[in-house]
Amino acid sequence: MFALVAPIFAIALVQGQPQEVEAKAVCSCCEPSTVEASSLQKVRGPMAPEWADPAPDAHRGGIEAQSRRSARKGLVSTVALPDGDSVINDKMTGIAGWNAYQAVVPPGQTVKVRLRGSHEAWFIVRTVNRWGRAESGMARNQMHQMNPEISYTNLSKETKTIYFIVDTNELYTFNEAYTLHVTRQ
C-alpha cells in the first residue's frame, strides 16, 4: 500500500510547487499589429462571387433573405490588408453578410487568414481573384468545416492581388464582431 501512496503523494507535492517558467523576450516589432478595419484604406473590391449563399434560409421569400440576395450583387465592400502580420478587428455591418480584404502577394509568399470570434461556426473564409473566381493556389481550405481559416500561396512568378472574403452562413449577423489574424510567410 505504501508503494501506491508514495507516488501519488510525490505527484501532489510536485504539482503544488511553483514552477519556474522561462520568460521569452518578445519585442513589439515581432508582434502582429492590431488594426481596426474601419481605419484601413477602402479599395475597389472583387466582383460578387457566384457561389450559392451559405445561409440556410437564403432561398426563402422573407424580407431579410430578399434584402441579402439583392445586396450580394456587384462589388464586395473591400479594405486593403496591411503588409506583414496583422490582426484586424472588424464586424459584419452590411445586409449582404460578407466583407472582403485585399492582399498583394509577392511570388512565393503564403498568406494565411484565420478568423476568431464568439460565433466562429457562422463564418466561412474564401479566396477569390478580381473577378470573384478561384484560381490556382486558392482552392485550399475552401470547404466549410466550422474552422474559418484559409491560406493562399502565390506559385506564379509575378505579384498577385487576391481577395479574402469573410462570408456568413447566418442571415442575422449584423454587428457580429470578429478578428482576422493574417500571417505572411
N, C-alpha and C positions, 0 to 999 in steps of 0.2 A: 504494500500500500504506500509506503514511503517513496518508492520509486515513481509512482504516478503523481504524487502530490508535489514532489520537488520540482519537476519540470514545469508544472503549471504555476507554482509559486515563482520560479525564476522568470517565466514569461511575464507574469503580472508585475514583477519587480522592475524588469527592463522597460516595459511599456509605461510605467509610472514615472520613469526618469526623463527629465528634459533632454531632448535630442539636439545635438549640435547640427545646425544646418549651414552648409556653405553658402554664403551670400555671393550672388553673381553681380558683378558691376555692370550695369546697363546704362549706356549713355543715352541722352534724349535724341541724339541723331540717328540711333539704330531703331528706335521705336516707330511704328507707323503713325503718321499724323492723323488726327481726328478732325473731320471737316463736316460742317453742316451742308447738306445738298443744296439748300437754298442759296448758299454763298458761291457755289460753283458756276462756271460760265455756261449759259444756255447755248446749245448748238443745234443745228438742223439735225433732226433725228432720222432714223430709218423709216422706210415705208412700213405700214402696218403689216405684220406677218399674216399669212393666210391660214395659219393653224386654227383649229376649232377652239372656241372659248372653253377653257378648262372648268369654268364654274358649272356645277351640275344643273342649276336652274336657268342657265343662259338661254336655252331653247324655248322656254315658256313665254307666254304672252304678257307677263306682268310689266308694269311701267318701268321698274328697275332694270329688268332684263332688256327691254327695248331701248332704254337710255344707254345702257352699257354697250349693246350691239352698235348703236349709232356712233358712240364715242370711239369705238375701236376701228376707225377708218382713217385714211390719210397718213399723216406722220405721227410717230410716237414722241411724246414730250421727252427731251433728252438733255442731259448735262454732261460736260466733259470730265472724265476722271483725271485727277492729278497724276503726275509722274511719280513713280516709286510706290512703295507700300502705303496703304491708307485705310482708314476706317471712315465710312461715310454714314452719317446719321440722316435718315430720311423717313418719309411716311407716304402712304397712299393718299393722294389728295384729289385725284380726278375720278370721275364716274367710270372711266374706261377700265380701271383696275390694273394698270400697269405703268411702269416707269422704265426709262432706258438710260444707259450710261455709255458714253463713247470712250473707247480706248484706242490709242495709237500704239501699235505693237511692232517693234523692230524685228528684223529677221532673226529667227532662232529663239526669240523670247517667249516665255509662257506666262500667261496672266491667269490667275485663279481667283474666283469670286465665291465667297461663302456668305450667305445671309444668316443673320441671327435675329431672333425676335421672340416675343412671347407666344406667337402662334406660327411657328416655322412651317408646319404642315400646310398652311394656307398658301404658301408661296412656291413658285417654280422659277428658276433662273435659266434663261436660254441665251444662245448667242446667234446673232444674225449679221449679215452684211448690210450695206446701204439700201439694198432692195428688199430687205425683210426675209431673205432666204439664207439657209445654211449653206456653207461651202466647205472646202477641205479644211480639216482641223477643228471644225465647230460641232461635230456630232458627239463629242464626249459628254457623258453625263446628261444627256438630253431627256432621259426618262424621268418621270416624276416619281421619286421614291421617298417622299416626306423628308428629303435631305436637300434643301435648296443650295446647291453648290455646282459649279461648273468651271472648267478650265479651257483655255484656248492656247494652242501652240502655233506660232507662225512658222510654217515649214517652207515658205517661199523665200526668195532672195530679195524681196522688196518689203518696205514698211507697209503694213495694212492698218486700215481703220475699221474697227469692228464695233458692234454694239451688244451690250449685255442687257437683256430685257428681264426685269423682275415682273412676273405675272402672278395673278392670284386665282385661286380656284374657288373663291367665295364671292358672292355678289355684294356683300355688305362689308367692305374692307376700308371704308372711308376713314381717314385719320389713323389707320393702323401703322404704328411706328416699327421700324426695323433698322438694323445696322448692316452695312455691306462691308465685309472685310476683303480688301483687294491686296493680293501679293503678286509680285513680279519676280520671275527667276530668269 
